[in-house]
Amino acid sequence: MIVVALVSACGARTELGSGTAIVDASAHDDIALHDVGVDALPAACAGVVTIAPTGAAPDAIAVTGGFIYWHDTNGISRVPTLGGTPSIIVAVHPDNWPNTSAFAIGGGNVFFDSNASPAFAPLAGGAITLLPAAIFSGRYASSPTRVYFWSYWGMTTTELDSVAFDGTDLQLANGTTLSHLATRMVFDGDNAAFATADPGVYDYELPGGPAVLMNGVSARDLVVDPATVYFIQADDTNGAFVVAMDRESLHTTKFPATMGAFAIAATSANLYITDRVGSRIRKLVEKNNDDIVDIATLDPALRPLGITTSESCVYWTSGLAKGPGAVMAAPL
């Protein structure tokens, strides 16, 4: 399989004045840019391609407004979906890795940790605004109208806080808690949320406490559709794999062919997972265990982590704790 590098090497440092946080990634020694020319850029990820290089330890990824956003040791960066020179929009440093919920996007802002506080900045780069709250190894998720955040570390539970997309209406400690080591939250509407933790899978009607959908399991990532919650169960004994849970009956079905799964994304038709054991991207056709297609097999130095989808492409971060990584893409 041929993997094509798609990033131009040219570009100067961007000077935006005092208080801005956007810099040209080519100024960082741990990002290697590859000049292959604009003509090499695919119209819509026609094959398995490298969209941009990253710093070490890439994890969270999102696609919105014609840009791909990701998190690594340089901070939070973005690059156009068709490729180009990546820019670091906030130079904040992670306190643990991997964190596939390291940031959330809403209302033209990106929300993230900065100096043990939740913070936000414009997506195009700009001044960082700290919110008056404390957070420890924060996780972030967006509903249709708000950004929710919580500390990963806690005694047995952690408070779920939220803020409007413009940084106003901060709501702290409103009685909603998450389990210790909560990893991921996704929304099905403005107030209906599902979360994974170690242990458990939870269903929320916000504001309010959770209904426990499944306890006693280490759950790492999830997606939902109207009938089913799909989550990744991971433990030291049995490995990691996809589990489907019926939202009405709570009956679960293990997908044994997905062993090695790390993160999960979905379209209306299919599921997509990163497999860090096999260093590959896998498609579960029609969201079942019986028809799984490997759409990309990667060098072990580029083991995949976070994953997301657009209307035509699947995007993921690849890399290790040390050394440069990559943002990559393939057709759905």
Steps between C-alpha positions, in 0.01 A plus 500: 500500500635844406466779752547846348619801699286800416644804676687791348827595667475872436359749748629762735426561863169680544518812714162602637602729781488481876291228661457282192578131503534402134838407361621332183574136580804508269677699774500191723785252460286195577268559203638393164317644199503332161483710182320299234310785334138610499417269210547199729211602724193277457161651425342286774750251646509284188732254674688451827688828544699696754334840537752653742786411735449541873713531808550205733210331678208600276158393627172701475375600154200691360389625159287812454475800268748367245777442756638203691590567865719279716683492832865401559802609705509832310145588604192515276563542127298520183546449126253532208333170414670513158843540657731795542728639768377407852470776758515466877202700623563452874839394634386311810666183620322179599547351845426143399462300182298384322200727551248474217278757679775762538293777340152585376378744235193721503391842378828580328706424812712210617492401869795334677720491814737786576685540832263262683196702384251445220564755226392595149638682197376579147535217250715716276734581790491791741501591866445220750225563755518308828174401667478543879509131586755230579551189290742210521580321174180630345267327258266700272184431299260717298122488505304698239516812721763456773842356575522258792822425687621294794818389673629156411658456842281484808432290807193303388301761305563832326269796440369567150518873420394690190519836323327665206689509170585869548654436842207637700249327731761288677325228704711330764415211731132491405451153648599294198792266560706264290681189610868519587711459182218606268646504149237605249157664466278526192164669458173387347324835504559798726454330838533126433856379545683170522837452666770237543721457805715250684270352604165533326279626217249768600191678369425859608202733480671829584501652750478199726670179599571208271319177433754217502470309175785261579727481802814305582665549160774732384345701216716734290306657211150494355259611229121483501221472247123498568494131592848405618796610708830374360790516743853369533552272797861468611668308777841347567368142482272497197644781288285761329203446270174658385178426687151586370232577762131526414377829648162355600577149625866567600589166339867498396675331210879465490677544166792255539649582159578853622768403754757779523245782468601831654263775379175497305309727259186452294295606203134417460599178323832376643735496797871584479763406757868557559682176580825576683595134532479431127589860405205533263173681431198273477147547366211301647260490207139554610629517859544127551773250576452290188631737233818682608725665243854622570511832315855593607795305639770722649862486603526406872664840561168655391261302716158668476321665795213748466253472213216704348297514179363753253252449218762341277810417707623337816782686679729382777810588699798265490816491708675403820586676825834610351585603146288669232155374411248573226141590421379259236187438295328244279172485310200370689 
